[in-house]
Amino acid sequence: MDFSEVIGQKHIKSHLQTTIQNGRIPHAQLFVGPMGTGVLPMAIAYASEILCQHTEKGSPEEALCRKKLAQLAHPDLHFVFPINKNDKVKKHPVSALFMEDWRLFVNENPYGSLFSWLQSLGIENKQGTINVDEAADLLKNLSLKSYEGGYKVVIIWMADQMNTQCANKVLKLVEEPPEKTVLLLLTEQEEQLIGTIRSRCQTLHFPRLSESNVAAFLTVKQNIKPAIAQQIAHRSAGDYQRALQLIEQDGDVATFEKWFVTWVRTAFKAKGNKKAIHELLQWSEDLAGVGRETQKKFLNYCIEIFRQALLKNYKADSLLFFESIDGTFDISKFAPFVHQNNVFEITEALENASYHIERNGNAKLIFSDLSIQLTRLIHRKETA
């Protein structure tokens, strides 16, 4: 993977290329941003430039170096990522034992999330962590000379998942790195890293991708029609992984719309109506019976519909893209009930539900609680 394969982020590419050209590569760098903005692809592209810089452009040596990096098999490129025990690895799990799975995952989904990675391993119901065994394994690898006599590059993906013992050992690497070693720590939650690591790293914050960049990439890589790609790019909010999820989700939109309409209409009736409350609880039980990934997709769909209703309420029609599948749901009639006095709490409730679903919470309780919250929030009056 090289810089040409990374979506957008031109200024970050330029900065990283300049560090190599000037021979001023910081030994510890922190890449911060949603994984859908290209944090991992950028780190791999940067590592490729560092590790192949000693070869002559266009030479067989460079071609071989690039090939090994494209396969994520270069001996001087090391990866650390969250893992847990599974059917193959039953004790002392470390990243080296999952490299075959990791290469496949990155090749298919370089913008993927932590959940999608754990799901690919079949351990999405477990917590992915980077433990002290990982740090010991990394220290052992870095104590050896580089295979090709140049730099060694370590990419720690989702570095915020390091436990305290591991983080303290990595801190020593950050403070006293082996010669010609570059540590790239990638995170979506900078504040979850210990402050001593953050303070010793050069930090790069990745902004959201532009709609034009996402749309262009969808058109070329996913063979999406330009008009549809533009719509998906708009809905993705600058996150390419989110755009891919929306493509998959579109096949479920009719079902999601039916669930949403039933849920909202029942919530409207539920105030002081015991029968409607029972219907909401039954709705929650039905939703609890579908797969967790479908539940998360539905919650994301709900967030989008509430946002679209808010835009309609405040007459921002140029930003609307919602169209009812069966024509029975009129967003213009729903919009007045979504406003500045409830939309933030509704969105927060939906996001919290998604968070707890991802962490294997009791789905029936989560959806029941969410439904009760909606009955209160949907009836709240808009302040003047």
Summary of the structure (lengths in Angstrom):
residues: 384
radius of gyration: 23.6
end to end distance: 53.6
largest distance: 76.6
contacts: 1170
relative contact order: 0.10
helix: 60%
strand: 8%
